Amino acid sequence: MPQLNPSPWFAILIFSWLVLLAVVVPKVLAHIFPNNPAPQNAQNPKTEIWTWPWT
């Protein structure tokens, strides 16, 4: 049975990983986001204590 011979399947596995590491990974790492996130305002909003009318 040809499925038991690991030689061609191992070569395909190694070649596919080499293509992945050589082509796909640098393209993904070179991606630049078009919009840089703006820093949020560091001040906390002013909150007032609300009293219950029935207490």
Buried (B, 14 or more C-beta within 10 A) or exposed (E): EEEEEEEEEEEEEEEEEEEEEEEEEEEEEEEEEEEEEEEEEEEEEEEEEEEEEEE
